Amino acid sequence: MIRHLTLKDVGPARDLKFAFSPRLNVLTGDNGLGKTFVLDVLWWVLTTTWAGEKAFPWRPPEPERAGPEPSPEGQPPPDTAPGILAVLTKRAAGGDVEEGVATAAAWHWETQEWLSYSPGRPHPDAVPPQARHLLDEAADRPASLVIYARIDGSYAVWDAHYVKGGIASSAEAAIVLKAGELWDGKEVADSEVQGGKRTVIGGLIADWVNWQQRSRSPEFEALRRVLTALSSPDEPLVPGEPTRVHLRDRRDIPTLSTSYGVVPVTLASAGVRRALSLAYLLVWAWTEHAKASKQSRRPPTRDVVLLIDEPELHQHPAWQRVFLPAILTAVGTIAPNAAVQVFAATHSPLVLASLEPHFDPALDTLFTFDVMPRAHRVKVEKVPWRPRGDVSNWLTSDVFDLGYARSREAEEALKKAVKVLDKPELTDEEARKVHRDLHAALGDTDPFWARWLSYARAKGIEL
């Protein structure tokens, strides 16, 4: 698990520090401020690989470019090298949490790469100065299982067992899948395997059918439980019998049994397909981890880390308000003895409203990302959790910073009307103009009408 993360001159900010909670960490804020970037860095912290493009050093606005003189070798002074520092924890055999490895890296300007320090592969010169005191304290990297649902529809899985068992390097143990590869499977070249290829993942379509057609398949029962946990309240995800869809496609395709008929999963909606993808990947990743544990005679991990970018993506509001709590439940159904740490980036007030019955300040944290225009900085703050109740209250809270939970046109009309209400004198023509603007922007049942009409009557204005 990740407990602390420090970024110095990396990505969109000069200095970001996070103290993460052990269960749920929610990142909110405007577009372009670094939420996805932080998820990418967290993936690197756990795996020492990048699921997509690697993070790049912070680039100051032009007026700030003048900095310390570079060294004779053309490198910036050591104390200006951008750096990543993270402290991870692991669960001891008795279940208590103890400090684990401090992972650090610094940007190497010549090679344009991150040089990392981690147990077994030390690069002491690459460690940022603020992290060097941790080198002697580093322990073995916690054996986590990491799953990353990315915003572009791709997915990534990393299983520490493959690295610790000497089966693969960190890069080989990291599986990055495009959406199509998750469904159809993926093979890669391998000179050590007869035929020159090895299967990375069978894919949702083939594995689902294979699990379903096997007698008493634990994988299929696990998939059923996860699908139940992730289901919309009004339309549960119930597997039907596999079927053929096209004459030219000789595969049996999994189906869902719905209230309006049987639907092949390849024809399901985008929101359902994302839920199915995540359900399958959770079951597949844990199943493969259990097999690797048995084969290498090592105990299963006690830590599962899930990174998910915009869990509301493609989801109807009915699903948005249950999806994130359901994910916690889903992982618990397949890995009941593992501690689950979730990092979720979201723009949805419904997602935050969905957490109100479940959020525990001792286990969970809400972070907001804001831009500071005058300082040319991105600021991240830990927000004290406070239930807001109605979704519109979340929209107008300090989390989303909207003045009104209405359209932009309605917001402008309301601002003008509120300003008019403060005027000591108001002509009939001024009042009628504001009234026309309000009527064009607001519905007939908007609660503001009562306040506006009461004001007009008090002024003796007929509208």
N, C-alpha and C positions, 0 to 999 in steps of 0.2 A: 504494500500500500504506500501511497505517497502522502507524506504529512507536511512537507514544506517544499516550496519552490521559489527560487530567487532568479530573476532574469536581469542581467546588467547589460544595457545597450544592445538588446536583442529585439527584433521585430518592431512593433509600433511605439515602444516606450524606452525611456532611459533606465528606469529602475522599477521593477514590479516584484512584489513579495506576496506570497500566498501561504496561509496556514490552513491546510485543508482538514475537513472533518472525515471521520472514518467511514461514513456511510454514503451520504448524498451531498454533492457539491453542484450547485446550479449557477451557471454564468449567464447574466443578462446584460443587455446594452444595445446601443445602436449598431448598425452595419459598419464594418470596416474598422472596428476598434480592437480586434484581436482575440475574440472568443474562440474561433476555429484555430487560430494560431496557437493559443494556449493548449488546446486539445492535441494539436500536432506535437508540441513540445513534450507534453505528458507521455505521449506514445514513445517519443525518443528516450525520455528518462527511464522508462520501463524496459525498453528493448534495445537501445543504442542503434536503432535504425529509423528511417523516415518512411512514413506510409505514403507520402507524396513528395512535394517539393520541400527541401530542407529549409529550416529557418535561416533568415539572413540578418546580418547585423543592422542595428538601428541606423537610419539615415536621417540626419538632422535637416531641418529647413535650411535653405541656402545661407541666410544671414548667420547661422550658427556653425557653419562649416569650419571656420577658423578654430583650431584646437591646439593642443600641445604639439611641439615639433616632433616629427618622427625620428626614430633612432637612425644611426648611420647605415644600418642594413636596410632601411626603407620600411621598417616595421614600426607601428605605433608603440609608445612606451608600454611596458608590461601592465601597468595599472589601468590602461585604457582598453585593453583587449576585451571585447564582448565575451560574456560568460554565462553559463547555465549551471546552476547548483541546485540539487534536490536531495532531500533526506527521505529515505524510504524506511518502512518498518516491516517487521515480519512477526508472525504469531509463533510463540514457543509451543512446545509439545503440550504443555498444560493449558494452553488457551490464552495466556497473557500476552500482551503486546510488548515487544522489546525493540529498541532502536536497531536498525539494520545499516545498510550501506549508504554512504554519502556519495552520490554520483555527481561529477563535475565535468565541464568541458569548456574550452575556449576556442574562439574562431581563429584559424590560421590563415592570415591574409594571402600568403603566397599560393597555397594550394586551394584556397577557397573552400576549406573543409572544417568541420568541427573535430578537434582532437579531444578524445575523452579519457578520463581516468575512471577505471572500474577494476574490481578485483581480477587479477590474472592478466590484465592488459594495462599496466600502469604507464601513464605519460605524465610524470610529475610536472614537467615544464609547461604542459598545456593547461594545468589547473589554474583557474583564476586566483589571484592573491588572497581574496577573501575566503577561499575554500581550502587553502593549503594546510591549515591546522587539522583538517579532517582526514588527511591521508593516512595517518597512523591509526585512526580509529575505525577505518572501513572494515566491515565484515562481509560475509558472503551475500551476494545479491539475493533478495527474497525470491523464491520460486513461484512467481505469479503466473496466472493465466490471464491474458489481456485480450479484450475484444473491442474493436473500434468500428462503429457504424458512422461512416463519413457522409458529409453533406452532398457529395456528388453521386451518391448511390453505390459507391464502392465500399468494401469492407476489409478489415485487416484482423489477423489473429496471430498471437505470439504465445508460445508455450515454452516456459523456461526449462521444462524437463528435457527438451531436445538439445539444448545448449549444455546443461549440466551433465547430461549423460554422454557428452562428447559425440552425439550423433550428427550435430550440425553446428555451424557457426550462427551467430546472432542473425546475420543477414539471411541465411538459409532457413532459420527457424521462423522468420517473419513471413507470413503468408498474406499477400495483398491481392484482393480479388475485385475485378470489375463486376458490375451487377450481373452481366451475362455469364461470367465464370462461376459466380455463386450458384446460379441456377443450372448451368449446363456442365459444370465440372472444369477442371484445369489439369493439364499435363505439362511437364517441363522436361527439357533434355537432361539426361543423367548418364554419364559415361560408365558409372559403376553398376547400372541396372541393365539386364539383358534386354535388348531391343532399343536401348538408348533413351528411354523415357520412363518417368515415374509419375504416378498420379498424386497430385497435391490434394485434391478434393474431388469426390465423386459428383457433387452437385446436388442441389435440392431435388430436382426431378427424379434422378436415378436413385438417390439414397432414400427418399420418402417412399417410393414404390417398393424398394428392396426391404426396408424396415417393415412396411405394412404387410407384405406377403410372407414374412417369416413368422413362424408360430411363436407366440409369447415374446415378441421382440421388445427388450427393455428400451431401445431407442425410440420405437414408435409410441410406447406408453409415455415416455418422457415428452415426446413431441405433442401428444394429446394434452398433457397437463400444461405445457407452456402455451399452447394455442388457447386453451381455456382461460388461462391467466391474462392473455393479451387480447381477448375478445372484446368487441363492442358489446355493451349491455343488451342492445336490441337485436344483435345479429351475431351469435356465437360462431367461432371458427371451428366447424365440425368436419373432420375428414370424411369424404365419401369414397366410393370404389374407384380405383384408377380406370381410365378410359382412353381410347384413341381419339385424337382430335382431327387430324388430317390424314388422307390416304398416303401422302408422300412422307409423313413422319411416322416411322414404325415404333415409336416409343409409347409406352403406357404413361399417361400423364396423371398426376395426382389431382383430385377434385375436392371441392368443398360442398357439403350438403347444406343448402340455404333454404329459407322459407319460400323462396320463389323458384327453386329448382337446383339442379346439380351444375356447378360451375367449374370447369377445368382451371387450375391455378394459373395457367399461362394466359387466361382471358380475364383474370380478376382485375379489379381496379388498382390504381397505383398505390393507394393507401393500404389496401389489403395485401398487395404484393410486398410492401415494405414490412408489414407486420409478420408475414410468412417468412421473409428473408431473415429477419432478426430471430424469430422462433427457431428456424432450422439451424442457424449459425450457433445459437446458444447450445442447442442439443448436440450438434456435431462437435463443437470445440470441447465440450466437457466429456463427451464420449471418447474422443481421440486422446484427451488428456488422461482419462482413466486407463485406456489401453496402454499408453506409454508408461504410466506408473507401474502397471502390472509387468510389462515387458522389461522395464529397467529395475524392477524390484525396489521402487521408491514410493513413499506415501504420496497420495494426492495432495495438491496444494491446498493451503488453508486460506488463500487470498485470490479472489477473482476481481479484476478491475474492468469496468465497462465504461468506455468513452462513447457518447452518442451525441451527434450534432443535430440539433433541431428534431427532437422526438415528435413534434407536431407535423412534420413534413408530410404532405398529402392527406392529412387526417381530418375527418369531419370533426366539428366541435364535440360531438358525443364521445369520440375516442380521445380527443385531446385532454379531456378532463379525467381520464382514467389511465392513460397510457404509461406515464412515468411511475406511478405507484405499482402498476401491474408488472413493470419490468423487474422491480425489486422482488415481487412475489414469484415471478417466473424463474429467476435465477435460484431462488430459495427452493423451488420444487425439484431442481435437478442437482443442486450442490448444497444440501441442507447443512453440512458441516463446515462450509467455507464462509468466510466473511466477504461481503460484497461491497465494493466501493464504486460508486457511480459518479461520473462527471458528465453533466448535460448542459449544453448551450442552447438557449431557447429565446424566442421573441414572443412567446404566446402567454398572455395573461391567464388563459384557461389552464395552461400547464401549471402555473403557480397557484391558481385557485384549487387545482386538484390535489395539491400537496398539503392543504390546510389541515385535514384530519390526520395526516401522517407525519408531518414535519416535527422533528425533535431537535431543539437547539443544541443538545448534548451530542448528537450524532450527525447533524446536517448543517449546511451553511449556504447562504445566498450571497453571491457577489454581483456587483454592478460595475459596468465599464462606462466611463464618461470621458468626454473630451474637454480639455481645458484650453479654449482657443487662445487666450492671451499668453499662456505659458507654453503653447505648442506641445502639450503633453497629453497622454492618455492616463487617466487615473482609475484605479481599481479599488473598490471599497467593499468591506464586509458589511452587509446590511443587517441590522437586528431584525429578526423574524417577527412579523406582526400580521396576523390574519386580517385581510381586508374584506372578506365576505364576497360581496358582489364583484363580478368581473370588471365592471366599469370603475370600481374603486381601485382596482389594481392598475388600470390604464392611467388614472390620474394621480397615482402614488409617485413617490420619489424613485420607484423602480423603473417606470416607463416615461415619466415626466411629460405626459400629455396634459395640456390645460383642460381639455374637454374630451369626453368619450364620445365624440360625434365626428361628422365629416369636417374637413378643413374649412369648407364654406360656412358650415353652421358655426364653427368656432369663431370665424371672423365676424359673422353677424351678431353673435352673442357678445363678443368683446365690445362692439360698437353700441349695442343696446345697454350693456352695463355702464358704459361711460356716459350715455345719455341719462340714465337713471340718477346719476350723481349731479346733474345740472340743476340749479335752482329754478331756471326758467326754460320752457320748451315750447316752441311754436307748433301749431297743428301740422304744418308742412314737414317739419323735422320729424315729428312723431310718425307721420304716415310713411315717410321714406324708410325709417327704421322698421316699421311694421311690415312694409313690402319685402324688405330684405329678409326679415325673420320668416315670413310666410314662404319665401322661395327656398329657404335653407332648412327649416324645421318641419317635422311632421305635425299634424293637427293635434296630436296627443302629447307633445313634448311638455314636461312639467314647467318649463320656463314661461309658458304662456300665462299661467295664473299670476306670476309675479309681474309680468309686463302689463297685462290688462288691468291689474289692480292699481298699478302706478298711473296708467293713463286715466282711469276713472278719478283718482285722487286729484289729478291735474285738470279734470274737467274736459278731457279730450275724447271725442267720439271717434272710434275706430271701426 
